[in-house]
Amino acid sequence: MTSKKRVLVVGGTGYLGQHVLQGFSQIEGKGITSTSPFDLAFTHHSNPPPQALLDAHLLPFQVDLKTGHGFQAISQTFGRPDVVINCAALSVPRACEMDPAAAMSVNVPSSLVNWLSSFEESSSLLIHLSTDQVYEGVKSFYKEDDETAPVNVYGKSKVAAEQFISEKCSNFAILRSSIIFGPQTISPVPKSLPIQWIDGVLSKGKTSEFFHDEFRCPVYVKDVVAVILALSKGWIYESKQTKVLLNVGGPDRVSRLQMAEIVANVRGYNPSLIKSVSASSVDRGVMSPADISMDITKLVRTLGIAPTSFRDGVRLTLETEAKSS
């Protein structure tokens, strides 16, 4: 009987973290009893963790990423994880701009990496979530080997994290994700979700402004989970040395304006409610890159995963929300 593989999700109470935990817990093992082949644990910063996650038989650990306080308890109770997925981040660009020191101390996972390297057998795979904001935003469809030249503190902290991981970890996968969208989580997160927010604004029947000159490749959350599961299984079952950097975006380059138009189209809202404005007309207290759309050829080639189109992702998101409301 082989022992279960241990998976730790850092930042497991956040939006992506919860979807990742759900993805792992839905995998069934081979055999008659067919329970999950993984022991799952997650870290949370605030106390206590949501009841919905505790009901799912997931092990919670309170960890402070700035100090590393709490990692020792994981070593004692859970042991060395085979795979660690780092979803924790200070990801609001404006908050990072206002407190660069906090952005660096949370977004560069030095306490996590130091803890992993404390195990005698350092054979954990670290899957780390980075961002499309590492790119400068002066052209379309950035490739992984294009120069990183972030225009804000958030992007700079993520570049610093990528460099730190590349230097210190023997096995890692860095995923540069775009805007992640999809259905709400089991334990609802407080932050506003992009599609639900656009839908909420348009459903009121008032005109709303959306930027026409900032471009991203929004990615459906279940595709990000599929990427993480594929990398984890490859590592666990084939244990090939892994050092990979991947753009994880959707297949469509869209502006906020186009995102709103697609939501309106799927929902049947009046498109004249959507007003086009330039991003430069609004002061958000932080520089924002104009076009950080990404080329995802390497992702598709490496993992054989073809991400969902933006329109289909919007449809799936809104259908799921309708069922759960």
C-alpha positions in Angstrom: 0.0 0.0 0.0 1.6 3.3 -1.1 1.2 6.2 1.3 -0.9 9.1 0.1 0.9 12.0 -1.5 0.8 15.2 0.4 -0.3 18.5 -1.2 -0.2 21.8 0.6 -2.0 24.9 -0.8 -0.5 28.1 0.6 -3.3 30.7 0.7 -6.0 28.1 0.5 -8.8 30.4 1.7 -8.4 32.7 -1.3 -10.2 32.5 -4.6 -7.8 30.4 -6.6 -6.7 28.5 -3.4 -10.2 27.2 -2.8 -10.7 26.2 -6.4 -7.4 24.3 -6.3 -8.3 22.4 -3.1 -11.7 21.5 -4.7 -9.9 20.3 -7.8 -7.6 18.0 -5.8 -10.3 16.7 -3.5 -12.4 15.7 -6.5 -9.7 13.4 -7.9 -10.5 9.8 -7.1 -7.9 7.2 -6.4 -7.6 3.9 -8.2 -9.1 0.9 -6.3 -12.4 -0.2 -4.8 -12.6 2.3 -1.9 -11.6 5.1 -4.3 -10.9 7.9 -1.9 -8.7 10.8 -2.9 -5.0 9.7 -3.5 -3.9 12.9 -1.8 -3.7 14.2 1.8 -4.6 17.9 1.5 -3.6 20.8 3.8 -3.9 24.5 3.4 -2.5 27.6 5.0 -4.6 30.6 6.0 -3.6 34.0 7.4 -6.8 35.1 9.1 -8.3 33.1 11.9 -10.4 30.9 11.9 -10.5 29.2 8.5 -13.9 29.0 6.8 -16.1 26.1 8.1 -16.8 24.9 4.5 -13.1 24.0 4.1 -13.0 22.3 7.5 -16.1 20.2 6.6 -14.2 19.0 3.5 -11.6 17.2 5.8 -8.8 19.5 4.8 -6.0 20.2 7.4 -5.8 23.9 8.2 -2.6 25.7 9.3 -2.3 29.3 10.3 0.9 30.7 8.8 2.4 34.2 8.6 4.3 34.4 5.3 6.2 37.5 6.4 7.8 35.7 9.4 7.4 32.1 8.5 5.6 31.5 11.8 3.4 28.4 11.5 5.5 26.3 9.1 7.1 24.3 11.9 3.6 23.0 12.9 3.1 21.8 9.3 6.4 19.8 9.6 5.2 18.2 12.8 1.6 17.4 11.9 1.6 17.0 8.1 5.2 16.3 7.2 7.1 17.3 4.0 4.6 18.0 1.2 5.2 16.4 -2.2 3.6 19.4 -4.0 3.2 23.0 -2.7 1.0 25.4 -4.6 1.6 29.0 -3.6 -1.6 31.0 -4.2 -0.9 33.6 -1.4 -0.2 37.1 -2.5 -0.8 40.8 -1.9 -2.4 41.1 -5.3 -4.2 44.5 -5.3 -1.8 46.8 -7.3 -2.8 49.9 -5.4 -2.2 48.3 -2.0 1.2 47.2 -3.2 2.0 50.7 -4.3 1.1 52.1 -0.9 3.1 49.6 1.0 6.0 48.3 -1.1 7.7 46.6 1.9 4.6 44.5 2.7 4.2 43.6 -1.0 7.8 42.3 -1.2 7.6 40.4 2.2 4.4 38.6 1.1 4.9 38.2 -2.6 8.5 37.0 -2.5 8.0 33.6 -0.7 11.3 33.5 1.1 9.9 32.0 4.4 8.1 29.3 2.4 11.2 28.4 0.3 13.5 28.4 3.3 11.1 26.1 5.1 11.0 23.7 2.1 14.8 23.6 1.9 15.0 22.7 5.6 13.9 19.1 4.8 16.8 16.7 4.4 15.1 15.3 1.3 14.3 18.4 -0.7 12.0 16.8 -3.3 9.0 19.0 -3.2 7.6 20.7 -6.3 6.8 24.3 -5.8 4.0 25.6 -8.1 4.0 29.4 -7.8 1.5 31.8 -9.1 3.0 34.9 -10.8 1.2 37.4 -13.0 1.0 38.9 -16.5 1.9 42.3 -14.8 5.6 41.3 -14.9 5.5 42.5 -18.6 5.8 46.2 -19.5 2.6 46.3 -21.6 3.9 47.9 -24.8 3.1 45.1 -27.2 0.7 42.2 -27.7 1.1 38.5 -26.9 4.2 38.4 -24.7 6.2 35.2 -24.7 7.8 33.7 -21.6 11.3 34.7 -22.7 10.4 38.3 -23.4 12.0 40.8 -21.0 10.2 41.5 -17.7 9.8 45.3 -17.1 6.9 45.8 -14.7 5.5 49.3 -14.4 4.2 49.0 -10.8 5.3 47.6 -7.4 3.0 44.6 -7.7 4.7 43.5 -10.9 8.2 44.2 -9.4 7.5 42.1 -6.4 6.4 39.2 -8.6 9.5 39.5 -10.8 11.6 39.4 -7.5 9.7 36.2 -6.5 10.3 34.5 -9.8 14.1 35.3 -9.6 14.2 34.1 -5.9 12.4 30.8 -6.7 14.5 30.2 -9.8 17.7 30.6 -7.8 16.7 28.7 -4.7 14.4 25.8 -5.7 15.5 22.7 -7.5 12.0 21.9 -8.7 9.5 24.6 -9.6 6.7 25.7 -12.0 6.1 29.4 -12.2 2.7 30.3 -13.7 2.1 33.8 -15.0 -1.6 34.1 -14.8 -3.8 36.8 -16.3 -7.1 37.9 -14.7 -8.6 34.7 -13.2 -12.4 34.5 -13.5 -15.1 32.0 -12.8 -17.8 30.9 -10.3 -17.7 31.9 -6.7 -15.9 29.6 -4.2 -17.4 27.2 -1.6 -16.7 29.7 1.1 -17.4 33.0 -0.7 -14.4 35.4 -1.0 -15.0 39.0 -0.1 -13.3 40.5 -3.2 -15.4 41.3 -6.2 -15.1 38.7 -9.0 -14.7 40.2 -12.5 -17.6 38.7 -14.4 -20.0 38.8 -11.4 -19.1 42.5 -10.9 -19.7 43.4 -14.6 -23.0 41.5 -14.5 -24.1 43.2 -11.4 -23.3 46.7 -12.8 -25.1 46.0 -16.1 -28.1 44.3 -14.5 -29.0 47.7 -12.9 -29.7 49.1 -16.3 -27.5 52.2 -15.8 -24.7 53.3 -18.2 -21.2 52.3 -17.0 -17.7 53.1 -18.2 -15.2 50.5 -19.3 -11.6 50.9 -20.5 -11.1 50.3 -24.2 -7.3 50.5 -24.2 -6.1 48.0 -21.7 -5.7 44.4 -22.9 -5.4 41.1 -21.0 -6.0 37.4 -21.6 -8.5 36.5 -18.8 -8.3 32.8 -17.9 -11.2 30.6 -16.6 -10.4 29.4 -13.1 -10.9 25.7 -13.9 -8.3 25.9 -16.6 -5.8 27.3 -14.1 -6.7 24.4 -11.8 -6.3 21.9 -14.7 -2.8 23.3 -15.3 -1.9 22.9 -11.6 -3.3 19.3 -11.5 -1.4 18.3 -14.6 1.9 19.6 -13.3 1.3 18.0 -9.9 0.5 14.6 -11.4 3.4 14.8 -13.7 5.7 15.4 -10.8 4.2 12.8 -8.5 3.8 10.0 -10.9 6.8 10.6 -13.2 9.0 12.6 -10.8 10.8 14.3 -13.7 12.9 17.3 -12.7 10.8 20.3 -13.3 11.9 23.9 -13.9 9.2 25.5 -16.0 7.8 29.0 -16.6 4.5 29.2 -18.3 2.1 32.0 -19.4 -1.3 30.9 -18.2 -3.9 33.0 -19.9 -7.0 32.4 -21.9 -7.0 32.3 -25.7 -8.6 35.7 -26.2 -7.0 39.2 -26.0 -9.7 41.4 -24.7 -10.2 44.9 -23.2 -12.4 45.7 -20.2 -14.8 47.2 -22.7 -14.9 43.9 -24.8 -15.3 41.9 -21.5 -18.4 44.0 -20.7 -19.8 43.6 -24.2 -19.5 39.9 -24.1 -21.2 39.7 -20.6 -24.0 41.9 -22.0 -24.3 39.7 -25.1 -24.5 36.5 -23.1 -27.0 38.0 -20.7 -29.1 39.9 -23.2 -28.4 43.3 -21.7 -28.7 46.5 -23.7 -25.2 47.1 -25.2 -25.8 50.9 -25.2 -25.3 50.9 -21.4 -21.6 50.3 -22.0 -19.6 53.5 -22.4 -16.0 53.4 -23.8 -13.4 55.4 -21.9 -9.6 55.6 -21.9 -7.7 54.1 -19.0 -5.7 57.4 -18.8 -8.9 59.3 -17.9 -9.0 57.6 -14.5 -6.4 58.0 -11.7 -6.2 54.6 -9.9 -3.3 55.6 -7.8 -1.0 53.1 -9.6 0.5 52.7 -13.1 -1.2 50.0 -15.1 0.3 48.3 -18.2 -1.6 48.9 -21.4 -1.3 45.6 -23.2 -0.1 42.5 -21.3 -1.8 39.9 -23.5 0.2 36.7 -23.5 1.2 34.0 -26.0 0.1 30.7 -24.6 1.7 28.4 -27.2 4.1 27.0 -24.7 1.3 26.1 -22.2 -0.7 24.3 -24.9 2.4 22.5 -26.2 3.8 21.5 -22.8 0.6 20.3 -21.1 -1.8 19.7 -23.9 -4.4 22.0 -22.2 -6.3 24.3 -24.5 -7.9 27.0 -22.3 -11.6 27.9 -22.6 -12.6 30.9 -24.8 -13.6 34.0 -22.9 -17.2 33.8 -24.1 -17.6 30.2 -23.0 -16.0 31.0 -19.7 -18.4 33.8 -19.1 -21.3 31.5 -20.0 -20.1 28.8 -17.7 -19.5 31.3 -14.8 -23.0 32.8 -15.1 -24.7 29.4 -15.5 -23.0 28.1 -12.3 -23.9 31.3 -10.4 -27.6 30.9 -11.5 -27.7 27.3 -10.2 -26.2 28.2 -6.9 -28.3 31.2 -6.1 
